[in-house]
Each structure stands twice: as structure tokens, then as C-alpha cells.
Amino acid sequence: VDLVAKWTQRGQEAVLEMAKFEVDKFKAHLRLAISRLRHVHNKTQAVSVSTRHTIADLLRAGKEDSARVKAKHVIRDDYLCEALEMLESFCEDLLRSASLIANDSLLTGGQRGECDAALLQPAQSVIYAALRVDVPELAAVKADFAARFGEAFIQEALLNTGKHVCPRIIVKLAIKMPDPQLVDKYLETIAESFDVDWKAPVPEESAQEESAVASSSAPKR
């Protein structure tokens, strides 16, 4: 909601100034966004690879707590990379469909018209992500959509009231701590990849259950 408020306060005047949708600028903004998304993806992926090496060294040195902190960063980076890949694909879809989006026949009665149903998911997913990823070029694309379809269309995307935003985008960009079991899985995979002798500790409850099972199955004298 804070992100939506930020858009409403700072972006409304810019939208009003950009009363006319210009398809050539829209295409240029999409191309720049695609290039930036690819760059951020590659940079994030490179950092993730380096961090995996660091995690392996930490596990080898017995510094498990520090390794867990680093693993959480790797998980978030992996999620971000997945989101960036999807956003790049959506931007490419929108670029191929720019002429359809600009079609004046969609305008009726002086209104801004409605987005083609087939383009709702890519359009609103890109708008939703514009305030959630560090890719400034997406803000320009968002402003283009505001000029084309109106502020209500932007608000619908930011709040996902129409349920058109890609669910995977929402999950991958969600701000929350990774599940401890997922962190353990990452650590075990990294340890195996770098030939580090490390296994996730068995939870206390599971250990007690295994002990109880072993005791009940032991032969009585």
C-alpha cells in the first residue's frame, strides 16, 4: 500500500503531463527495460555464484551461522533472477504487441480504452514490478501505460485487484524470510557441489521421534 501511495503522490502530476500515448517512446522504453533487466539479472547471478563459493568456505570452516545468513541472500537473489527473467519475457511480448496497444480503434467515446485481454498479464505484471525491482526503466513503461489506459489501470495493477498480475511474480518479489528448511536444502546442495562434508542437523522433534521408534522396535530381553 505504501508503494501505491508513493506512486499516487509522486507520479500523478507526471501522468497528467503525459496526456498522449506515444508508441515510439513506448517501444524505446521497453527496449531499454529489456536491456536493463538482462544486465541486472546477469549481475545478480554473478554475485550469487560468488556467494556460493563463500558459503562453501564457511561450511568447511564450521561457521554454519554465517553460512545460513549468506544462503538467505542467495535464495533472495535466485528469486529475483527468476522474476527478472519473467519480466524480460513480458516486456518482449509487449514490444511485439505495441501496435495493438496503440491502436486508436480501442478508444471509444473519448475514453482511454481498455487493454486487450491477452496483454493484461504482461502489462499489469510489469506495472506491479516497477515499484518492486531496481530497474528505473520500468517506471517509464508504467507511465506509458498510465497515459494509454489511465491511472485506474495502474492502481489495479499495483494492488492486483483484478488478479491479472502473474502469481509467480508476486511470490518471487515478496519480501519475506526464506523457510529454514529451504535454507538447509540450499546449504546441502552447495556443500555437495563443493565437496564439503556437511549435512543439515536433524530437528530436535524428529530426533526424538526416531529415538522413540528405535526404542519401541528394539528386542526385549
Number of C-alpha atoms within 10 A of each C-alpha: 8 7 12 16 11 12 16 15 9 10 16 15 10 12 20 14 9 15 13 13 18 13 18 12 13 22 21 15 21 25 17 19 23 23 14 19 27 17 14 17 20 14 12 16 17 11 13 21 11 11 17 23 14 16 24 26 16 18 22 17 11 12 13 17 11 13 22 19 12 19 25 20 18 23 17 19 18 17 17 21 23 16 22 26 15 19 25 22 15 21 26 18 15 21 20 12 14 16 13 16 22 17 11 11 8 14 14 10 6 6 11 17 17 15 18 13 8 8 17 19 18 22 26 28 25 27 27 27 23 20 18 15 15 13 19 14 19 26 20 20 24 26 23 24 22 26 22 25 19 19 19 10 19 23 20 18 25 24 15 18 10 13 13 17 24 19 12 14 20 16 12 18 19 13 10 9 11 13 10 11 10 13 22 17 15 19 25 18 17 19 21 14 12 14 11 17 11 17 14 13 8 9 8 9 9 10 12 12 11 12 12 11 11 11 11 10 9 8 7 6 3
